[in-house]
């Protein structure tokens, strides 16, 4: 699931006429970097939640995203890989974004449809925000396989704290790989949640989440309280990602990413 429903207030006036996930970064809409990486990682279906200027996102990507791939070392032939896209239109249904957990609950049947027997239900999915830039992240099938084989409700990728979030979000126990909900006075290191994670459907159902299936009432709910509750029960694992990562939350960070010059994007 790609989260793309936010208004992008801090990015105004750029987002007055363009949804933040479509702002251009190094020649592509920001969210397209995610779609390409997911497709290269073998993900064939994605759900995008929308609210602000939702029609622009649908016009940009429609219901199939296609990636042209060079198929031989001479770079003469190409093949196409495709990803089927579905949309959860929170703005149309409820007049605005439902926040992270509320949006995931709303889209749950698109993410994890319950098929007729005897086909097994799919209960594991990626979640990532459409407004972060992380060009080197690889969505590997092995990561999904390992997560599916375990019992955790979520597996998070954490990054070193950027300047705008110096206190971080969560801790990490290196001996167990468990994410930690640290108290304010806990001296252990904290890291910032990259917005990239693998999740089980169960985290968005009772007893962890009180929102009714499909979120028919359009309840707004944040994801962090669910994660913290699950961490307290040892149900969330994590790892550190040290590649380039940017929360494209201000016009200044966008300008920096688009500045000419060599080298990979930096943490900002």
Beta strands, then each sheet from edge to edge (+ up, - down):
strand 1: 2-3
strand 2: 24-25
strand 3: 28-29
strand 4: 45-50
strand 5: 64-70
strand 6: 78-89
strand 7: 124-129
strand 8: 132-133
strand 9: 154-159
strand 10: 171-173
strand 11: 178-180
strand 12: 192-200
strand 13: 236-240
strand 14: 246-247
sheet 1: 5+ 6- 4- 1- 7- 12+ 9- 13-
sheet 2: 2+ 3-
sheet 3: 8+ 14-
sheet 4: 10+ 11-
end
